[in-house]
Amino acid sequence: MRCYVLCGISRPVLDEIVRRNIRTIELRSAHNIATAMKVELGDCIFLTPSKTHDLGRGVGGVIAEVSGKEVLHQSIFYSSPQYIEESEMAVVRLRVTPRGVGRIVNLRYSGSLLDAIEAEIVEISYFDAR
């Protein structure tokens, strides 16, 4: 299945998503925001703890479906007696529903910072042999 890839997600957060304790993730890194901006409701996303430069065939993670999306822009002001500085930050919140675990089979990523990361994902099923 074709999924958008969000990388650098911490393992404790992934565990909480699988347990359904966390339903919304907030993305602040530039590469994840670029990918999340292209995601639509109902799309499949692949959440992995691996960093962008480590993505490749065999990297594992959690497959989830996007059930909500919110884009926020935050302004932060810093001031001192000599100057005032304003900083703006984009934040994307995605409401997710976990669907399973999987591995990357084929990655589509140009290496550009503002290009969405997509991959062909194969879902992994675990069976107990007795």
C-alpha positions, 0 to 999 in steps of 0.5 A: 500500500502507498503511504506518506512517511513521517519519520523521527517519531519517538518510540514511546509515542508510537507505543502510545498510538498503538495502545490508542492512548494518543490519538493526535500527534503534533508535527513541528519538524520541516520535513514532517510538516511538508509531508503532512501538508499533502496528507488528506483525510482518510489517507494512510501514513507510516510513522517510524522512529528512523531519521530521514537519512536512514529511511530505506527498504526494511525500515519498520513502523506503524501504519495509521489512517488520518481521521483529522487534520489541523494546520496552525501558525504560531508567532513568538515574540522576543524582545530586549531593550535594543530590539524586538524579534518575531518568529513564526512556526507552522504546526500540523496536528494529525488525528490518527487511527492505528491500522497495524505495523509494516515495513518499507518496500520502496521509497519515493523521496527526492531528498529535497527538504520540502518534498513529501516522503512517500513509500510502498509499505507492506503490512506485517502479520505476526502469527504464533506457531504452536 
